[in-house]
C-alpha cells in the first residue's frame, strides 16, 4: 500500500500577513476561515493523501504565501491496530446511532410528504366534483334563457361591400383600359 502524506504548516513567506493569507486561502479552497485558521495551529487542513496530491496541496498553500512541509502518516490499517477494542466498538455504536437517527428523520419526512400528497389529491378531487356540479347548473340556465335577436345591418353592409368589390374586379378584367391610371 502506498504511503500517505499530510501537509502541515511550516511558516509564512516574507511580507505575508497571516490574516490576509487566511482569507485568501479560505476563498481559494471555499472553506470556512475557522478551519483555515486552525491550520496555523498545526491542525490538519487536508486529509492524508498520496505524495503527488500532497505536493499539489503544498503548491496551493505556497501560492498564497504559506510555507508547508509533508509529514508521513500511518496508513488506516496500522492505525486500527493501535486502537483498543472498546474504542472501536464505541465508534461503531456512534456510527449506528447516527445512521438510525438519520433513518428516523427520513421516515418522518416521508410520512409528512405522504400526508401532504393525500390532502392535495383529496382537495383536487373535491374541487373537480364541485366544478362538475356548478357546470351542470350553468348549463341548465343557458338552455332556459331566450336567444337574443341580432341586428342584421352589419351583415348586410358586409355582403353589399363584397358584391361591389366583385363587380369592380369584374369590370377591371372586362375593360382594362377603363381603369388604367
C-alpha positions in Angstrom: 0.0 0.0 0.0 1.3 3.5 -0.8 2.5 5.7 1.9 0.2 8.7 2.7 1.3 12.2 3.5 -0.3 15.1 5.3 0.5 18.8 4.5 1.5 20.6 7.7 2.1 24.3 8.5 5.8 25.4 8.5 5.6 29.2 8.4 4.8 32.2 6.4 6.7 33.7 3.5 8.2 37.1 3.7 5.8 40.1 3.6 2.8 37.8 4.1 0.2 38.7 6.7 -1.4 35.8 8.5 -4.9 37.3 8.4 -4.6 38.1 4.6 -3.2 34.6 4.0 -6.2 33.0 5.9 -8.7 35.0 3.9 -7.1 34.2 0.5 -6.8 30.5 1.3 -10.3 30.3 2.6 -11.7 31.8 -0.6 -9.4 29.7 -2.8 -10.4 26.5 -1.1 -14.0 27.6 -0.4 -13.5 26.5 3.2 -14.6 28.2 6.4 -12.0 30.7 7.8 -12.1 29.0 11.2 -10.8 25.7 9.6 -8.1 27.6 7.7 -7.1 29.4 10.9 -6.8 26.1 12.8 -4.3 25.0 10.1 -1.9 27.6 11.5 -2.2 25.9 14.9 -1.0 22.6 13.3 -4.5 21.2 12.8 -5.0 19.3 9.6 -6.5 21.2 6.7 -6.4 18.4 4.1 -6.9 14.6 4.6 -3.9 12.3 4.2 -3.2 11.5 0.6 -0.6 10.3 -1.9 2.6 12.2 -2.3 1.7 13.8 -5.7 -1.6 15.1 -4.4 0.1 16.4 -1.2 2.6 18.2 -3.3 -0.2 19.9 -5.2 -1.7 21.0 -1.9 1.6 22.4 -0.9 1.8 24.4 -4.1 -1.7 25.9 -3.4 -0.5 26.9 0.0 2.7 28.4 -1.4 0.6 30.5 -3.9 -0.9 32.4 -1.0 2.4 32.8 0.9 2.2 29.8 3.3 5.2 27.5 3.8 4.4 23.9 4.4 6.0 20.5 4.9 5.0 17.0 4.1 4.5 14.7 7.1 4.3 10.9 6.5 1.2 9.4 8.0 0.5 5.8 9.0 -2.0 4.0 6.8 -5.5 3.4 8.1 -4.8 -0.3 8.7 -2.0 0.3 11.1 -4.0 3.0 12.9 -6.7 0.5 13.6 -4.3 -2.0 15.3 -3.3 0.6 17.9 -7.0 1.2 18.7 -8.4 -0.7 21.6 -11.5 -2.8 21.0 -13.6 -0.6 23.3 -12.8 2.5 21.2 -13.6 0.6 18.1 -16.9 -0.6 19.5 -17.7 2.9 20.6 -17.1 4.3 17.1 -19.2 1.6 15.6 -22.1 2.3 18.0 -21.8 6.0 17.3 -22.0 5.3 13.6 -25.0 3.0 14.0 -26.7 5.6 16.2 -26.1 8.3 13.6 -27.5 6.0 10.8 -30.5 5.1 12.9 -31.4 8.7 13.7 -30.9 9.7 10.0 -33.3 6.9 9.0 -35.9 8.1 11.6 -35.7 11.6 10.2 -36.1 10.4 6.6 -39.1 8.3 7.6 -40.7 11.3 9.3 -40.2 13.4 6.2 -41.7 10.6 4.0 -44.8 10.4 6.3 -45.2 14.2 6.1 -44.9 14.1 2.3 -47.5 11.3 2.1 -49.9 13.3 4.2 -49.4 16.4 2.0 -49.9 14.4 -1.2 -53.0 12.7 0.2 -54.6 16.0 1.3 -53.8 17.7 -2.0 -55.3 14.8 -4.0 -58.4 14.9 -1.8 -58.7 18.7 -2.4 -58.2 18.3 -6.1 -61.0 15.6 -6.2 -63.4 17.8 -4.2 -62.6 20.7 -6.5 -63.3 18.6 -9.6 -66.6 17.4 -8.1 -67.6 21.0 -7.2 -66.8 22.2 -10.7 -68.8 19.4 -12.3 -71.9 20.4 -10.2 -71.6 24.1 -10.9 -71.1 23.4 -14.7 -74.3 21.4 -14.7 -76.3 24.2 -13.1 -74.9 26.8 -15.5 -75.8 24.6 -18.5 -79.4 24.5 -17.3 -79.6 28.2 -17.0 -78.1 28.7 -20.5 -80.8 26.5 -22.0 -83.6 28.4 -20.5 -82.5 31.8 -21.5 -84.1 33.2 -24.7 -81.9 33.7 -27.7 -81.4 37.4 -28.4 -82.0 38.6 -32.0 -79.1 40.4 -33.5 -79.2 43.4 -35.9 -78.6 42.3 -39.5 -77.4 45.8 -40.6 -73.7 44.9 -40.2 -74.2 41.6 -42.1 -76.0 43.3 -45.0 -73.4 46.0 -45.2 -70.5 43.5 -45.4 -72.4 41.5 -48.1 -73.0 44.7 -50.1 -69.3 45.7 -49.8 -68.2 42.3 -51.1 -70.6 42.4 -54.1 -69.4 45.9 -55.0 -65.8 44.8 -54.9 -66.6 41.8 -57.1 -68.3 44.0 -59.6 -65.4 46.4 -59.7 -63.0 43.5 -60.1 -65.1 42.0 -63.0 -65.2 45.4 -64.7 -61.4 45.7 -64.4 -60.9 42.4 -66.1 -63.5 43.1 -68.8 -62.4 46.6 -69.6 -58.7 47.0 -68.6 -58.4 50.4 -70.4 -61.1 51.9 -68.3 -59.3 51.5 -65.0 -55.7 52.4 -66.1 -54.4 55.3 -64.2 
